[in-house]
Amino acid sequence: MQFWDFTRSPASVQLLLEAGAKRGLRARDLLQGSGLTQERLADAEISIDPAQEVAVIRNLLTLLPNEPGLGLLVGMRYHATAYGILGLGMLSAASGLDALLLAHRFLSLTFALAMLEHERSDGMHRLKFVASPALEPALREFAVQRAVGATCRLMLDVLGADTPLEALSLSIKRSPHMPYAIGGVRIEWGSQSNELRVTQATMAQALPQASAATYAMCVRMCEDLMTKRRTSLSTGTLLREMLAAQPDGSSANLQQVAGWLHVSERSLKRRLHDEGLSFRKLHEEVRRARADKLLIGSELSVAEIAARLGYSDVSAFSQAYKRWTGFSPTNATEQMRGQEISSSKH
């Protein structure tokens, strides 16, 4: 879950916008609901919350629902330069292994939304990409694919475009427009896991662009940047973001959320209590916000909205909504739309 704890540069969102533009999508549609603008993204001094990038990815997937392997293709656009000082540090490392270890050490300075496992066995470095349970299925798949593509691109940038990778296996099946190979290695489609393998001999080779002084400088700057980008999100804020990221119809419980945060249920309850909150209160707050959004911003019926929010029937949803607001869903919709029309006239 470490990616929730650090802000990130706007470079990734800019690459997402470029990928969308190549497919005929407008930036404003991709940025909708993220709190970001193109003007703000152009400011090199800003950093953004990972939840904002997730919102952009969700829009991309909604607008391009029928493009298998989209994450992989997008990930291949993430050259070393996209990572700023970390990318420079990797390029100036003494060997591919040093570059890999640097990236793993400062993974929170990348744009990862998936977990990376590094193993050494049988003369190979094995990089396994594992989905985060905090994301809905479509986002998990995209995040893993993007991580695979971005890592392949980084390896080629660092080791050299002519350096062959040993093996690449992906859990998705190949679609007609997808490449047969990346980095000189044929992709094993439909595998059990998502894994990149590079020989230890390849990773140990000295890199021609290595610079010990530049590498040391980059390490120091990455350490400073980690401190700067560490967020001060409260437990309540973090849980709100995590619950809001869940797919329609899901109803995460305290045990699941505690598992995502790698803490005990007791510890999580205590943290929330210290902030004057409870899990139930947060859960209902997120549900209400989603309900308001669906009531005013969609053409769904009250029954369809109830189902999307995970309620067993319309009556249960109506009672909950009346408890929150004092109005029935139907009356609340009429009021909110009336306020919206009144505001637009002024």
Phi, psi and omega in degrees: 000009188296338182292338177287340188269359183225138171285173184216165179286161181282359185302322182294316179297323177298320178293325177295320178295320178297318178297320178293319180299322179296340180253015174083017181265147180271143181301319184296329177287323179287331182271355184302129177080000182266344184078011181250153174230161178296325179296318180291322180294335180283350180276112184293345184272348186275160169229152184240159179280143179302330179297330178291319177294322178300321179298320179293318179297319180298320177296319179300316181290326178292321182279340178233067187285345187242039178239089179298144179075015181301317181300319180297314181296320178294317181300327180292352178273352186272080176290166181304328182296338180293340185264008175061231185295328177294318178298319178296321178298319179294320180292333181263005181293157182290329182210169177299324179295317178299321178295318179296315181295325177295315179297320180293322179295321182248041182302330180291348176269359175268194179248027185295136170235015177227161181267146182243126177247130182244123179230154174238124178197148177053039178073016184236150163263122181249120178252114181252134184252122187239134182290147176275132179290351182281354181248153176289160188310312182297320179291323177301312182297316179298315183299319179293313179300316180297320179297321178296310181298317181294322180292319176299316180298317179298316180301316180292323178294319184281312185278336184114139185299336182269358180282121182283134169279153187282310183201148178220120178242138180231144183281342181276160177270150182287136173255163188306326185269001183275149181291152175279333185213155175225132178060034178079004180242134179287135183280134175267098183279152176069031181277174181285334183218171176256111189213136175248132180237133178226139182294149178297327179296317179297316182290338182273348182296140178294140181265135184295334183266009184299143177213109182299319181294315179295319180300312180298320178298316182295322178299314179298318181291325177295320178298317178295319182293323177302316180296318182293323186271350178297126183279160175251039181296133174287164178300320180297316179297317180298316180294322178302315181296318182293316180292322179294336181277354181286149181290160178303141176087348181275157180215081182297139178256176184300320181297316180297314183295320177300321177295320179297325182270358179060042175228165178282159177300321181297316180296319180295317178299319181294318179299316180294320179299320180296336179263008179073028184234170172221157180298318181299317180297316179296317181300316180290325178298315180293319179298317180296316180301319179291322178298313179301317181297317181288324181293321184266334189250009180222168178260015181289149175283165179299324179295319179293321178295318178302317180295319180296330181273359175090013178276147183287332179203171182296322183299317181296318178294315182298319179295318179295317183293323178292327177293323181288317192243341186087359179238156171283159179306320181295313180294322180295320179299316179298319180294313182296319179291325177295319177295323180295318179294319180296320179294322182292332180286335178265000000 
